[in-house]
Amino acid sequence: MNRWKGWCIALMYGVSAQAAPVIYGWAERGVLEPAGLMMDLKLDTGADTSSLDARQLREFERDGERWVSFTVRGEDKEGARTVRIEREVIRYVRVRGAGGSDNRPVVRMAICIGNRLLEDEFTLNDRKKMSYPVLIGRNTLAQMNAAVAANRSYTLTPGCP
């Protein structure tokens, strides 16, 4: 069968050329790297960019570039732990919500979800009033070939190499 005929048949019957997506729960556990902290995640298809609960933000300059220092809280084998992290600021985004709007720094972070280690952009914000310290947005979900099931939660154990 030639290539075009195969694509036409796939389109006619709604068959995707990609593998079926992995089904994740709307809430999962993940490990923030390189800190090695286990954290609760909310998978949010309504958000573009992922967000991380970052406290004690301190912006500074390093070699002419904008950087930020912040703390995150999670769990490791010994229990609850707070870790200070430094990252280069990629950009700032204006986020609007019910409480108004603010500019947030965006940094690159790595997180292990299931058996996938993903590196993506995260906005930094104090999320202490939120139920979940990490929100995983559509940009990160797209890397995972993920479908989010509203009736499932905590379906996977993080296990990245």
C-alpha positions in Angstrom: 0.0 0.0 0.0 1.4 3.4 -0.9 2.0 6.0 1.8 -0.8 8.4 0.8 -3.4 5.6 0.7 -2.4 4.5 4.2 -2.7 8.1 5.5 -6.1 8.5 3.8 -7.4 5.2 5.4 -6.0 6.3 8.8 -7.8 9.7 8.5 -11.0 8.1 7.4 -11.2 5.8 10.4 -9.6 8.2 12.9 -6.6 6.0 13.4 -3.5 7.8 14.6 0.0 7.2 13.3 1.3 7.8 16.9 1.2 5.2 19.7 -1.8 5.4 22.0 -1.3 8.0 24.8 -0.5 6.8 28.3 -3.4 7.5 30.7 -2.4 9.5 33.8 -4.5 10.5 36.7 -5.3 14.1 37.3 -3.0 14.0 40.3 0.2 12.1 40.4 3.5 11.9 42.3 6.8 13.1 40.7 10.4 13.6 41.6 11.9 17.0 41.0 15.5 16.7 39.8 18.3 17.2 40.6 17.0 17.8 44.1 15.5 14.3 44.3 12.4 15.5 46.0 9.1 13.6 45.7 6.2 16.0 45.2 2.5 15.9 44.5 1.6 17.1 41.0 -1.7 18.3 39.5 -1.9 17.6 35.7 -3.7 20.6 34.4 -4.8 20.7 30.8 -6.1 24.2 31.3 -2.6 25.7 31.8 0.0 26.2 29.1 3.1 26.3 31.3 4.0 24.2 34.3 4.3 25.9 37.7 6.4 25.1 40.8 5.9 26.2 44.4 9.0 28.3 44.9 9.6 30.2 48.2 12.1 32.8 49.2 12.7 33.9 45.6 15.8 36.1 45.3 16.8 37.4 41.9 20.4 38.2 41.1 22.8 38.6 38.2 25.5 36.1 37.2 27.8 36.7 34.3 25.5 39.4 32.9 22.5 37.0 33.0 19.4 37.1 35.2 19.2 34.2 37.7 16.9 33.3 40.6 17.4 31.5 43.8 14.5 29.8 45.6 13.5 27.0 47.9 11.3 24.0 47.3 9.9 21.6 49.8 9.3 17.9 49.2 10.2 14.4 50.5 13.1 12.1 50.1 14.0 8.8 51.8 14.6 10.6 55.1 11.3 12.6 55.2 10.4 16.2 54.5 13.2 18.4 53.3 13.6 21.9 51.9 16.2 22.5 49.2 17.6 25.8 47.7 17.9 25.8 43.9 19.5 28.3 41.6 18.4 28.6 37.9 18.9 31.0 35.0 15.7 33.0 34.3 14.6 32.2 30.7 11.9 34.9 30.6 9.1 36.4 32.6 5.4 35.7 32.0 2.4 37.8 33.1 -0.1 35.6 34.8 -3.7 36.7 35.3 -6.0 35.2 37.9 -8.9 36.0 40.2 -6.5 37.8 42.5 -5.1 40.1 39.8 -1.9 39.7 37.7 1.8 39.4 38.3 5.0 38.8 36.5 6.7 35.4 37.2 10.1 34.2 36.4 10.3 31.1 34.1 13.2 28.6 34.6 14.0 25.1 33.1 13.5 22.2 35.5 13.5 18.4 35.2 10.8 16.2 36.7 10.3 12.5 36.7 6.7 11.4 36.1 6.2 7.6 35.8 9.3 6.4 34.0 9.7 9.7 32.0 12.3 12.3 32.9 11.0 15.6 31.4 12.8 18.9 31.1 10.6 21.9 30.6 9.8 25.5 31.6 8.2 26.2 35.0 6.9 29.4 36.3 8.0 30.1 39.9 5.3 31.2 42.3 4.4 30.8 46.0 1.7 28.1 45.8 1.3 27.6 49.6 -2.5 28.3 49.2 -2.8 25.7 46.5 -3.4 22.0 47.2 -0.6 20.9 44.9 3.0 22.3 44.9 3.5 21.4 41.2 1.1 22.0 38.3 2.0 20.2 35.1 0.7 22.2 32.1 -0.1 21.3 28.5 3.4 22.0 27.2 4.9 19.3 29.5 2.0 16.9 29.0 2.5 17.1 25.2 6.1 15.7 25.7 4.6 12.7 27.5 2.0 11.7 24.9 -0.4 11.8 27.8 -4.1 11.6 28.3 -5.4 12.8 31.7 -8.3 10.9 33.3 -10.4 13.0 35.6 -11.6 9.9 37.5 -8.0 8.6 38.3 -5.3 9.8 40.6 -1.9 8.5 41.7 -1.7 5.8 39.1 2.1 5.7 38.7 5.2 5.4 40.9 8.1 7.7 39.6 11.0 5.5 38.5 13.4 7.3 36.2 16.9 6.0 35.5 
